[in-house]
């Protein structure tokens, strides 16, 4: 056997014998609740075990840095109270985006708050916002104002944003849009971004060049009515992902509301069809669990899967809109008049 063949054999044996990740036996899952009077919170940015930022429907932007004391600031645009559904950070600033007309995108940190994008249109409605790993590029998505999705991009760290013209985007069917439920219908890994639509059609938009060119793929998720479709997606890596949703007007139904992909979002397979969990607004992989451990939250409660979404068990009946992990053992959640902290033991 020559040296080249021996090297190939060694590499093959290394990967063949590499132990597959075994999901943990989570003997104890603790869910702490912090009451947030009068705040409806669908967007959070989790920083650490003790630090989380949030944006609320009544114009409040807030945070805690010690995991206990929450500080909120209320901002108005003229007499308008922004309804924030999107929040993210590029490492230097936070960005909060409101829904409805006019769409208002604010950039802020301890030094001040600045309006960096405004869009006025009777149909404008932005749903979610995320930054790429480099902190310079970001993307926000909204419902169609024409016959395509609304997508705005930044390449200078969020100082300026520009809307992509419809001739560079996939066409949407009448009644196809997005859901501003948890700020998790966008997922980014390296230069690739996935976005999930819902309503008349529930599809996956994918770009591998930071949002400049797009392809679109069908899914078997429930669709056809305004309240149906994918509400949230996540990817464990560039191939393996999960989507969840349902019909938020029928939250106890669990038909065709969960699906997985192993080819980067091109094709999707229904999982746990007809089984719980029912409608959920957010799904997230637990970090560093090789796509095995997954949590899903919604107004129907909190559910956990240890096999990548094929089977589930209920963790809590407490309703939350969104969940975001800071590490393998800790996550922050938010909901109606509350923020939660999930601890895995």
N, C-alpha and C positions, 0 to 999 in steps of 0.2 A: 504494500500500500504506500503510495507516495505521500509526501508531506501535505499537499493540498487536500487530498482525499481524507487524510487523518483529521485535518482541521475541520472539515465539513462534518465529520462524524462526531467530533467532540462538541461542536456547537449544537448539533441535532440532539445529542444525548442530554446536554445541559437544559435545553428548553423542554424536552420530553419529560425529564425527571423533576422539573421545577414544580414544587408543591402548589396546588391550586388553593386560592384563598378559601378558608372555611369561615362562614358567617358565625358571629359570636352568639353564645347563649346569653341573651340580655336578661339577667335575673331581675334587674330593677330598672325601670324607666321612670324618672321623676319629671313631672311637668309643673313648674312654678308659674303662677299667674300674678301679673301686676295690673291693677285696675287703672285705666286711663280714662277718666270721666270725659264724656262728650267727644271723644276722639274715635273716628272710624279709620283704621290704619290698614292699608293694603300693600304698602311698600316699605321695606326695611333694608338697611345695609348693616350686616353683622361684621364687626371688626375683631372682637376677641370675646373671651368668656364674660368680661365685664362691660364691654363697650358695644353699643348698637345705636344706630341713627334711624329715624323714621320720618315719614311724610304722611300727613293726614288729609282727610277730605274737607276740613274746615279751614284750610290755609295754615295749619300748624306744621312747623318743622322742629324736630326735637331730638334729644339724645340722652343717654346715660353713659358715664365713664366709669362708674363704680358698680354697675349692675343693680342699683337700688334706687337712687335718686334720679328722677327724670325731669329734664328741663325742656320747656317748649317755648317757641316764639311764634307769634302769629303775624302773617304778612298779608296785605291786601294790595290788589292792583286797582288803583283808583277806588271805586266802591265795590269792586268785584272780589269775592273770596275764592281763591284758587282751590280746586278740588284735585289734590295730588293723588295720582295712582302709580307714579314711577319715581324711583330714586336709585342713584348709583354714585360711585366715586371713581375718579381717575387717579387717586392717590394724593392729589394736591387739593382738589375741590370736590364738593358734592354737587349733584345736579338733580333738581326736582322738576318734574314735568306735570302740568295739569291737563285734565281732560276738558272737552267741550270748547266752545267758541267764546273768546279767543284762546288758542293754545298758548300757554306761557311756560317757557323753560328758563329756570333760574340756575345760575352758577353761584356757589357760596362757600365760604369757610369762616374762620373766626374774624377775618378782616372785613367782611361785608357780603352783601347779596346783590347780584347783578342779573338783569334780564338779558339773555343772550340769544333768544329766539322767540318770535311771536308770529302766529299764523291766524288770520281771520278768514273764516269761511263758515257758511251755515251748516256744513256737514263735518267740520273738523272735529276729530276726537282721537287723541293720542292715548295709547294703551300701555306702552312699556318702553324702557330705556336701559341700555347696557353699554359698558366700555370694554374695549379689547385690552389684552394684557399689557400692551405698550403704553397705555394711558393717554395716547394721542388720538387714537381713533375711537369713535363712538357711534352708536346707532340708536334711533328711536323709531317706533312704528306706530301707525295709526290707521283708522278706518279710511276707506276710499273717499276722496272728494271728487274723483273722476271715475274711471273704470279700472283703476289699479290701486294697490295699497299705497298708503302714504308712508314714505320712508325718508328720514332726514339723517345726514351723516356729518360728522366732524372729523378733521384730520389734524387739528391744532390744539388738542386738549380741551375742546369744548368752548373755545372763544367764539368761533363762528360755526354755523350749521347751515347746510344747504339741502334742499329737497330734490330727490331724484325725479326726473321727468318720467312720465308714463311710458314713453317709447323705449325705456330701458328696463322696464319691469314687466312681470307676468300680468296678464289680464285677470281681473276678478269677475266672478259672476255676480249678478244683482243679488244682494243679500249676503254676500260673503264679506266677512270683516274680521276683527280681532276682539279679544276679551280683556278688559282692564281689571282683572280679578286679583292678580298677585304679583305682577311685574315679572312673571316667569314664562311667558310664551316666547321669549328669546333665549337662546343658549349660544355661547361663544366658546370655541376652543381654538387657540392659535389664530389663524386667519379665517377660520370657517365660522359662519353664523347660520343658525337655523331659526325660523320663525313659524309658529303654528297659527293657522286661521280657523275660523268657525262660522257657524250660521248656515247659509245655504249650501256651502261646501266647507269641508274641514280638511285642509291640506298643509303640506310642509313646504315652505320656501327655503332654499338653501343657496348660500353664496360661499365660495372658497377664496374670495379676494377682498375681504373686508366690506362687502356690500355693494360692489360696483356692478357685478353681473350675477344673474339669478337663474335658477331652475326651480321647478315646482313639481311636487309629487302628491299623488292621491293617498288617502288613508282609509281604513275601514271603520274609523270612529263614527259614532252616531252623528248625523248631520241632516240638513234639510229644513230646519226651523231656526228662528232667530236665536233661541236660547241653547242650541245644541252645538257640540263640537269639542275641539281640543282647547282646554283652558291653560294648560301648562305642559312644558317639555323639559327634559334634562338629558344630558349625554354623559356617560361614564368615560368615554373616549371618542375618537373620531368615527368609530363604527357602531358602537352600541348605545342605544338611547331608549327612552320611554316617554310616552305621552299619556295624559289623563284628562278627563273632563266629564262630559255627560250632558244632561239637560238641567240647568239650574232652576227651572220651574217645576221639575219633578226630581228633587234631590235624593229620594230613596230608590230610584231606579238605577240598576247597574248593568244595563244592556249596552254592549259595544262602547264602553267608555274608557278602556285601558288597552294600550297596544305597545309593542316593542319592535325595535329594528336592530339588525346586526350588519347592515350594509350602508351605514351612514345616512339613513333617512330616505333611501329610495323606495324601499318596500317595508310594510308594517304588518304585524301579526297580532290579532286580538289575543289578550290573555285574561284569565279569570273572568271570562264572559258569563254574565248572569250571576256572578258571585260578588260578594262584597270585596272591596269598598264600592259604595255607590258614588254619586257625584262628588268630585273633588276639584278644588280650584288651584292646587299646587302639588307638584311632585318633585322630589329631590333625592339624588343618590347621597348616601353617607360617604364622605371622602375616604379614600384609601381602603375601600372594601371591594375593589375590583368589580363594581357594578352589581354586587350581590344584595347589599343592604339598601333599602329604599323606604322613605317616608312619604306619605301623602296626607294632605290636610284639606279641610273644607268645612262648610257649616254642618256637615254630618259627622265631624270628629276627626281624630287622628288615627291613621292606620300604618302598619309596618309590614314590610316583606323582607324575608331573608334569602329569597331565591330570584332576585331580579324582577319581581313583579308578577310572578306566576301564581303565587298564593299569598294571602294576606291575613293579618290578625289585627283586631281593633286594640288600640292603646288607650284611647280616651274618647269620651263622647263630647268633650269640650270643642266647640267650633272655632276654627281659625281660618284666615284667608291665605296666609303664606308662611313658609318656613325657610330658614337659611342657616346652613351649618358653618361653624367657624373651624371645627376640627372633627375628628372621628367620634368625639364624645359629647359635643355641645352644639346646640342650635338655638336660634332665636325664632320666635313666631310672633305674628300680630293678627289682630282681629277687631271686632267691634267693641270699643271701649276697653281694650286690653292688649297687653304684650305678654308673651310667654317665653319661658326658658326651659328647654328640654335637655335633660342630663341622662346619658346612657351609662349604665354601670355593668 
